[in-house]
Amino acid sequence: MSNSTPRNLLLVSNYPSDTAYAWWLMEHFWASIADHFSTPEHTVFLAYPEVTTVPEIIKSTSIKVVELTIPWKTSSQSSHARQFIREKNISLIYFTDQRYFNFQYAMMRYQGVQQIIVHDHTPGDRPSIGGLKGALKAAKNTLPWITADRVLCVSPLMRKRNITNARIPKHKCLVVQNGIQPVTCKTNNKASIKESIGISDKSLLVTTTGRADPYKRFDFIIETARQLKIQSPKCDVIFLLVGDGPAMPDLRKQIHDNKLQDTVILLGFRTNVRDILCASDIAFHAAMGEGFSLSIIEYMSAGLPVLVPDTPSVCQAITHGLTGMIYKKDDAKMSASYIAKLANNEKQRVTMGNAAQAEANENYTLEQCTHSFIDTIKNIYQLNT
């Protein structure tokens, strides 16, 4: 960062400081920014709407954590945010999952903000918008001051969504492909991991991970387990759902009502998710939508064939018949038939799993993602380090 013009950067979280799950990637991005752009003359701030426990990765950086709601919802929050921007000489703002168009951006710029980035991780598939509505939306999104300078998109598909649905100008939409640290599995502890969960080594393990929220469709996976018992009652398959969340009471009831206690296990939140994936045979991801799923890439990197619906944002990393199986959305009979097919063909499972692993470890690594992210931030903010 040049010393000629002192500029401070504000990173903005849209969730409290103690939130877990996939937010580790955003924390990694924030730490990477601090590593590259913090100097004695230039400070990186991180604003949480609520500060309780600060993540360890943030503690290990030079980032200064503050409690600040931005964009604001009340007049007092507005006054606090605008005062902070002005007094701390905030010239650069990096938002997570905020709107591209926001009248508050004009007020931020009036206080001295020169550039605003929005990193879009929001899930879901949205239709193209054309005609008069699309033209008006596109025209609105060219207005200065009240629109972001750039939108970072987690995959080419999400860039297309921002261009065709949100009607954001193409030159403002940049891809920073999501990635993960490759999964390393120990070949000799698969049986012991299964035993620790209470599963026979002979049983085939179908695993999904994530927050137990209705949007993630754990209920559909349970319905698939029911359909599998009807289609292939002798198929020794255990469905393992790893994660906690608001849907848990309904999921427990669904399992009980369908007498699936011996077939579906709600494992709850676990810190050893990667070990569990390494002990699994198939991965299943039934979410209603994604931005670009880190869980799916972890499944692939662990060498698992992945079962996904034909929802574009969910299946974008999977090639049917090569790295996994793509079923028709909401068709539990089809998903169950694919599970049965893979359960009865070890060679196909291994071949698909190897192809998935190669794809993930070649194209979706955290190292590649980080390099792309830092290069993009440097270019946008015209920073020199």
N, C-alpha and C positions, 0 to 999 in steps of 0.2 A: 504494500500500500504506500502510495507516495506520501512523503512528509510535507510537501508543499501546501497541501490543503487538508487540514485536519478534518476527518470524517469518522463518525462513529456509526456502528451498525446495530440495529435492533432486530433480534430474532423473536418471532411471536408464536407462542404455542396456543392452540385452541382447546387445551385440556389441562386439568390439574397436574401438578408436578409428580404425583405418585401413580400415574396411570401406566399400566404395563402393556402386554401383548405387542402388536406390530409397531408401537411407537418407538421401539428401540432404533428403527432406521432413521427417524427424524432426529433422535438424539445423536446418532452417529453423524448425520449431516451437520448439526449444530457444532459438534466437537471438531469436525473437519474444518469448518469455517474459522473457528477460533484458532486452531493450529496454524492456519495459513495467513490470517489477517490481523490477529491481535499484535499490537506493538505497544511500547510505552506511550506513544502518542495517540494511538487509536484503540478504542475500547469496543468490545462486543458485549452487548447486553442481551439477556434472554427474559422475556416477559411471559409469566404464567398468570392465568386469571386467578389461580389459587396456589399458594406455595405451602406444601407440607414437607414431605420427604423429597429431597432433590436427588435425582439419579446419580449413581456413582460416576458414570462417564462424564457428566457435566461438572461434578465436583473436581475432577482431575484436570479441568481446563482453566483458562483464565477468564472464562465467561462470568459476568456479574449478573446474578439472578435477581429479578425484581417481581413484585406482584403488581400486575397492571392489566386491565381489561381493554384490549384494543383489537378490532374495532369496539367502540364503546356502546353501551346500552342506555346509560343514564347521563344526565347533565353533569353530575359530579365525576363520573368516570371520564367523560369528555374533557372536563377541566384538568383532571389529573394527567391524562394521556398527553394532551397538548402542551401542558407545562413541562412534562418529562421530556418530550421531543425537543422542545425549545432549549431547556436548560442543559440537557446532555448532548446537545449538538448532534442529534440523530439525522444523518443524511441518507442512510440506506435502510430499508425495511424489507425483511424476508418473512412472508406469511406462509402458514401451513393451512391449506384447505379453506381459504377465504374467497370471497367473490372477486371476480375480475373487475366488475363495475361497482363502484361504491362512492357516494357523494362525500363520505368522510375522508377519502383520499385527498380531496382538494384542501380540506382543513389541515391535514398532515403536511401537505406540500407547502402550505402557507407558513407553517411553523419551521420550515427549512428542509423537509425531506425532498431529496432529488430523484430517487429511484425506488420503485416498489416492485417486488417479485412475489408472485403467488405460486407455491408448489402444490399442484393439484393431485391429491391421492384419493379423491372421492370415488366411491364405487358406483357401478351401474351402467346400463346401456340406454342411450337416449336417441330418439329418432332425429334425422336431419330435419332442419327447419328451412323451408324455402318460401317462395311467394312474397307477398307484401310484408307478412310478419317477419320473415327472415331478413328482408331488405332493411326494414326499420331497426331490427335488432343489430344488424351488421353496422348500420350507420351510427347508431348510438355508441357502439363499441369502438369507434374511431375518435371519440371525443377526448381531448387532452385533460389532464389533471384528475379526472374522476375515474380513470381506468388504470390498471396496472401496466407497468412497462414491459413485463414479460410474464409468461405462464410456463412453468416447468411441468411437463407431462411424463408420467411414469412408463409409458410405452407408446409405440407408434399408433396403436388403436385409440388410446386416450387422447393423443394429439388430434386425430381425425374427429373424435367426438367433440372436442373443444372448437374445432373449426366449423364443423357442419351443424352442430346443435347449438352451442353457445354463440356461434358466429363471431368468434374472436379472430382478428386478422392473422393470417398464416405466419407472417414474419415475427409475430409475438409469441408463437407457440413452439417451444423447444423441447426435445425429448431428452430426458435423463433416465435411461432404462433402469428399473429397479433391479437389485441384485442382493445376494446373500453370501455369507461365508460358506464355502463348500462343506458338506456334511462328510465326516470321516467315520466309517463304521469299523468296529472290531469284529472280525468274523467268528470269534470263539465265545462270545458272550450273549448270543441271541437267545439260547435256551434259558439262561439264568435271568435275563430280563423278563421273558415271558413268565417264568416261575414266580418272579417278584410281584407280578400283577395277578397271579393266580390262574394262569392259562397254560394248558398242556402244550408242550413243544410240538405235538402232532397237529394241533389245530392251526388253521390258516387265519392269520390276523389281518383284518381290514381296519385301517386307522384313519381317523380324521382329527385335526387339531384346530383350535381357534376358540373364540369367545362364543359361549352358548347363548347366542342371540337369535331370535326368530329369523333374522335376515340370513343367517348362515345355514339354515335348513337342516339342522340336526334331526328334526322330525322326519324329513324325507329319507334320511339314512336309516332310521328306525323302521319306516314303512318298507324300505328295500329289504331289510332283514326279515320282515314278516313275509314278504313276497318270496324270498329265497327259500324259506321253510316250506312254503306251499309247492314251489316249483321243484326244489331239490332237497327233500327232507333229510337225506343222508349226507348232505354236504357239511363237513365239519368246519364251519366258519364262525369266528368271533368278531363282532363289530366293536371297536374300541373308540369311544368319543372322549377326547382329551381337551378339557377346558371347562371354565365355569362361567356363569352368567345368569341373566334373568329368566331364561327359558328352562332352567333346570327342573323346577317343580312340574311343569307340563310334560317334560321329557320322561321323568320318572313315572308319571301316571300313564303315559303312552306305553312304556315298556311293561308296566304291571298289567294294564288292561289287555295287552296282546300276548301276555305270558312269554315274554322274551328275556326274562331275567338270566337265563343261561346262554343267551346269544348276544345280547347287547350290554356293554359295560360302560357306565358313566364314570370315568376316572377322575374327573374334576381337574383343577389346575395342577400342573406339574412343572418342575424346573428342568427335568431330564427328558424333554420332548424328543431331542435328537436320538437319545438312546432307544426310546420307544420306537421311533421310526426305523431304526436299524434292526429292530426285532420284528418288524412288520413284513407283510408279504404284498399287500396292495394298499394304495391310498385312495381315499374317497373325499371329494370336495364338492358339496352340493349347493354352495351359496347362490343367492338370487342375483348377485352381481359383484364385481370386483373393480379395482383400479388396475393393478397387476399384482396378483396374489403372491406374497412371500411364502405362504404355507405350501402352495403348489410347487414352487421352485425348491423348497426344502424336501418335499416328497421325492421329486425327481432326482435331486442331488444324492439322496439316500439310496437311490437305485430301485425305486418303486414304480411300477406302472400306475398311472393315475386315472381314476374314473371321475369324469366331470360332465355337467349338462352342456347342451349345445348353445348356451347363452354366450354370445361372443366375448364379453369381458372376462368370463370365467375360463373358457376353453382356449384362450388365445395362445397359451404356451404349449398346448398339447396337440400332437398330430395323431389322429385316429388310426389305430392299428400299428402305430410305430412306437409312440411313447406312452400311450394309454388308450382309453376307450371313451368315446363321447356318446352319451345317450340323449334321447329326446327329453327336453325339460319336463319335469313332473311325471315322467313315465317310469314308475317304480318297477313295473314288470320288466321293462327293457334293462334297467340298471341291474336288477337281480339276475337277469340272464347273462349279463356281461360278467358279473361276479362269479357265477357258476362256471362260465367258460374259462375264466382265468384260474379258478380254483382247481379245475380238472386238467390244466395244462401247465405244468411247471416250466417246461421249456419256453413257452410263450411268455410267461411271467418274467423269467430271467432275461430273455431277449429284449422285451419291452423296457424292463428296469434298467438294463445296461444302456439302451439308447436314450432313455430319459436322463440318466446320470451324465452321459456325455454331452447332451444338449444343455443341461443346466450348468455344468462346470465349464463349458466353453463360452456360453453366451450371457449368463446371468450371474456373474460373480460380484461380490461386494467391491473388490478391487477395481473392476472395470467401471462399476457404478460410481465409485468415489472419484476416480480420475475424471470421468465425464462431468460430474457435478462441480468439482472445483474449477475445471477449465471453463465451464459455463458461467459460473459466478464471477470468475476473474474477467471474462469477456464482457459480461453485462455491466459490472460495476467499474470496469476499466481500472482494475487494481493491479499493482505491481508488487511482488513479494521477493 
